[in-house]
Structures are given as C-alpha cells and as structure tokens.
Amino acid sequence: MLPFKVVYHPRYDLNLGAHVFPSQKFRLIAEELINSGIAVPDDFLTPQPASDKDLLRVHTPSWVSKLKTGTLTASEIMKLEVPYSPELAEAVWLAAGGTILAAQAALRDGFGSNLSGGFHHAYANHGEGFCAIHDVAVAVRRLQSDGDIKKAMIVDTDVHHGNGTAAIFADDSSVFTISIHQVNNYPAHKPPSSVDVNMRDGAGDDEYLAALIPTVERCLDRFKPDMVFYVGGADPYREDQLGGLLLTKAGLKRRDREIFEAARSRSIPVTTALAGGYARRVEDTVAIHVNTIIAAREVAEKYPQSREQKSQGAGS
C-alpha cells in the first residue's frame, strides 16, 4: 500500500497504434504497480476529464474548440506529430483532470502521482511534439484559482526542453520553471525557462545529477514554492530512441528520489506526472516510470505530511 494516491484511467491510452510514442505504457505502469505489490487497488483514484473552464485558464478558445471538434488544420496536426482522434481528445482531457486530482491529493498527503500527463510541449494556442493539452499548467492554474497554492515550481526532467511550459509561464512571477534537457535535441526553438540546465550529448548519471540537484535545491530555497510539479522523463535513459543522454535506470531513480527529498525535506508537496519515454523495449520505459513511484514512496515514508500541514494546505 502506498502512503499517497496514484491517478489512472483506462482511457489514458492515446489510441496511436504503431507509433514511437508507446501510449500503452499508461496501462502497463498501472498493471505493474498492482502486479508487483507496490500498490493496491485502494491506492488508485479515477479522474474526471478537466472542465473546459479549467483548460481555458491556459489554452485559447480556438485551440480547445479545434481539439473538441476535430477541426485541426493539416499544419496543426503536423506540429502535433500524432494523428487526431476522438480518443486522443478524451485522453488529454482526462490527463489534465488527472494532474489536477493528483495535485489536490498532494496537498493532503505530501505526494500525488498522475500516471499520465507531463505534456510539456503544448502551447496555449497549439500542440507540439505529441502534446495537445498542457496538463501541468492546467493543474497549476486550477489550484491557484481555488486558492490552494500561490506559487508553483515545475521541475521538468524530460530529455527534451519544456518549450510549452516556458512559453506559457514566461511572464508569470508566480510560477518558476526548471528544464534539464539535452541541448542538441528537439525542439529547435527553446524559449527560456526560469532556469535551463543544458546537458551535452552523451552526459551520464554523475554529470547530470551534479548539474540538476544543486540547481533544484538553490531554486527551492530562493523561490519557496507552495508545490512542486515534477515532470518525470524516462527518455534520458541510455537506450532511448529519441534521446542522446546516457543515464542508467539507477541514475534516473536517484534523480527522482533526490528531487523529491529536496522538496519534502522543506515540507513542500510534490505532484508527479509522466513525460517522454521511448526505449527500444517498452518494458524499460515502464520500469523507469514505476521507479518514480517507488522513489516517491521511499521519500514519503521518510518525510510524511504532518497533520498540521494537511489541515492548513500549502497555500494558506
């Protein structure tokens, strides 16, 4: 049994068929958590789709309408890099609802984990790089609107730069964005995050962690967020098809654990969402994402949410 909730819906699958994005991974992660005894059914929450009102705090009415009605232009579908389908639209609405639900759970338990999400290439007015709706931005705005938090930090560890995140929050002092990524990789245009950690091709565990962890710790102390949203990329893995870094599974789990420790040792709730993972063997991608939940469990047991924190909430 986990000391926090994980959020999952069977319709998270983007219905992509034979595609480099393994959209079946969401189901496989949930199954592995149960089959391995890491989680029990009571640990799972089932999300509702985010409301259009929630999406419109981040996205333009035109883009939301196009996704709902399937009226994207050929150019917009080309940028999105996945075929449009009603199942795709349903999945991204659910993913946004899932990250909201995970964040609400994190206020109570110290952690909350969505087994989808992390769609960090989505812009306010279009999608890019397999990302149609920016679920993390939607969750940040929902919690801010509800008065649950004032300031949020997004720590993005996908191998690709979080360009949508940087663009959406470019002029917002209430949201601090960190992106660690392979600099010579997608996307070509990288709008500046609050802090960008640019990794050279072929960087491994030690170099990566030495760049990331002190940066996160310094930024936590300076910015003092009410919540950390962690976008957990599996694609810095050494055998990823779309990445050029050389991290091991052990190094990636250490990355997750040390970021979680940095936040929870400061009594900051953490919401986790997934991000990219394109290993040649989908089992490797699933194992890396499962390790993120295991790392969260280890840190949650070490730094439990106090009763006082639970009653006060992060933004009070």
N, C-alpha and C positions, 0 to 999 in steps of 0.2 A: 504493500500500500504506500502511496506517495503522500508526502506532507503538503501537497498542493494539488491543484486541478490541472488536467490537460483537456484541451478543447479539440473536438474532432467531429466531422460529419462525413458520412459515406459519400456524399456528393461533392467533396473537395476535389475529386478527380476532374481535371480539365478536359477530359474526353479528347485527347490529342492523338490517340492511336500511335502509329510508329513515328516517334518524334524524339529528338535528342533530349527534350525535357521529359523525364520519367514521371508522368503525372500519377502513375500508380503508386508512387513512393509514399503518398499520404496514407493510403490503406495499409501498406506494408509496415510502416512505422507503428501504426496503432496495433496491428496484429502482433508485431514483435514485442511491444511493451507488455501485452497480455500474455503471450505465449512464454516469455522468459520470466514471468513473475514479477517484473519491475512494477507493473501497475495492475490494479483490479478494476472491474467494470465501474465501481462506485467512484473511481478517480476521474472519470470522464464526464465532461459537460458537453451538451449538444447545442451548438449556436443556432440562432435565427439569422436570416440574412440582415445585413445592415440596412437601415432605412435609407430612402433616397435623401432625406434630410441630413443624415449622417454623411453621406457621400458628398453632398453639395457644400459641406463646410470646407472641402478640399478641391473637388473637381468642378469643372464648368458644367452648366446645364446642358450644353450641346453635347459634350462627351458622354455624360450619363445617359442622355436620350439615345445617342447612337448605339451604345452598348445594350440598352434595353430593347431596342427595336431592330438591331442587326443591320443598321444602315451606315456602317463604316465605309469609307472610300477605299479603293484599291491601295492607295498610298498609305492610309492609316493601318490597313491590315499588314502591309509590307513592313512598316515600322514595328508593329506588334510582334511579328515573326511567329505567330501561331494562327491557325485557321479559326475564324469566328464560328461559334455555335451557341445555341441557347444554353447548352450545358456549361460552356465556358463562362457565360454571363452569370449563371446561377452560382458557379463555383467561386467566382471572385466576390460576389455579394456575400456569400457565406463566409469566405475567408476574412472579409472586413468585419463582419459580425463576430467571427471567432476571435479576432485580435482584440476587439472591444471587450468581449466576455473574459478573455484571458487577463486583460488589464484590470478589469473590475475584480477578478479573483485575486490578482496580485496585491491589490490594496488590502485585502483581508488576510491573505496567507503569506505574503512576502514574495511569493513567486506565482506566476500563472503562465502556462505554455500553450500556444496555439500550434497544432500540428500541420498548419498550412501558413500562408502569409509570407511576409518579407518581400513583397512585390515592389522593390525599391526603384525600378526604372520607370514606373508610371509617373507621368507629369499631370498637372492639373487639367490639361486640355487634350491629352493624347496618351496612348500607351507605347511602350518600347520594350524590347528585349524580354518577351514572354510575360510582361507585367501590364495589366489593364487598369487595375484599381490599386491605389496606394493604401493598403490596409492599415499600415502602421500610422501614417499621417491621419487617416480617418479616426483611428482609436485615440490618438493624441488630442485631436480636436474635440472628440466626444467627451473625454474625461475633463478637458479644460472647460467645455461648455457646462458640464454638470457640476463644476466647482470641486471636483475630486483632486485635481492637481493644478498647479500654476505653471511649473517649469518641467520640461521633459528633456532627457538626453537620449539620443538614438546612437547606438554603437553598432555599426554595420561591418560585418566581417566576411561578407561575400567577396570572392576574388575579383569581382567587377565593381567599379566605382558606383556609389549610390547617387547617380545623377538626378533622378527624380526627387529624392529626398532633399538634396542640396538646393534644387530649384524651388521646391515648394516652400521651404523654410528660409530662403535666402535673406529675407528682410525681417525676420521674426526673432527678437531677442529672447523670447520665452522658450525656444527650442534650440538645443545645442546638438550639432550633428558631427559625428566622427565616422570617417570611412577609411578602412585599411584595405588596400587592394593592390593588385598587380598593375603597375602604372602603364606598361605596354600591352594593354588589353582593352576590350570593349568597356565603355563606349568611347568613341573618338573624342567627343566633346565632354569634358568633365567640369561642370560648374563647381565653384569652390564650396566645399563643406566648411563648417566652423573650423575643423581640423581635418586635413587629409594626410594619411600616412601612406606614402608611395613606396611600394616594395619592388625591388628589381626582379627581373626574370630569374627563376631558379632559387629564390630565397627559401630557406628551410626553417625548421622549428625554432632554433635558438635565435636566429636573426629576426624572425617575425615577432616572437614573443618579447624580445628585448626592445623592439620598436613600439609594440602595442601597449603592453601592460602599464609601463610608467606613464604613457600618454593618457590612458584612461584614468589612472589614479590622480594625476595632476588636474585633469579637467573636472573630475568629480569634486575635488576639493575647491576648485575655483568657482564652478557653476552652481553646485549644490542643488541638483535636480530633485524633484519630488518623485520621479520614477525614471528608471532606465528601461528603454525598449531595446532589446538585443536581437539583431538580425543575424542569425547563425548560419553562415555559409558553410556547406560541405565541400565547395569547389576549390578551396586552396589545397586540397588533397593532391598528393603527388601523381595519382593516376587519373586525374580528372581530364575529360576530353576538351573542356573549354577553358582550362586554366593552365598557367605555366609556373606555378609555385610548387614546392616540394615538401609540403607538410605531411607528417605521418598522422595516423589515427590517434596515436597517443598525444602528439603535439596539439592536435585540434581539440581533444578533450581537455588538455591542460589549459588551452586558450579559454575555453568556456568556463572552466572552474575558476580560473584566476580573475576573470572579469566579474563573475558572479560574487566571488569573495570580496572584490573591491567595492561592489555596490552594497552587499548585505552587511559587511562589517561596518558600514556607515549608515545602516538602518534604512537603506533605500530599496523600495520594492522593485522587482525585476519582472518584466513581461518578455517572454521569448517568442519569436516567430522563426519559421524556417526561411531559407533563401535557396540559392542555387546549389546544385549537386548533380554532376553529370559523369560520374565514374563509369568506366567501361563495364564494371559489374555493378548492377543496381544494388546488390547486397551491401557493397561498400558504402554507397551513399546512405542507405538506410541505417547501417551501423553507426555512421558518424552522427546522424541526426538523433538516434537513440542515445548515443553518448552524451548529447547535450542535455537530455532529460536526466540521465544518471548523474551528471555533474551538478545539475540544479538540485537534485535530491541530496547529494552529499553536502552541498553548501547550505541548503535549507535546514538540514539537521544540525549543522554547526551554528547557524545564525537564525534561529526561529523568530518569526514575527511575534513581538511581545503583545500581551493583551491590551496594553495601553495604545500601542501603535494600531492594533486592529480597530479599537473603538474610535480613535481620533481620525484615522485615514491620513493619507500622505499630504493632502492639500490644505488641511485645516490650519 
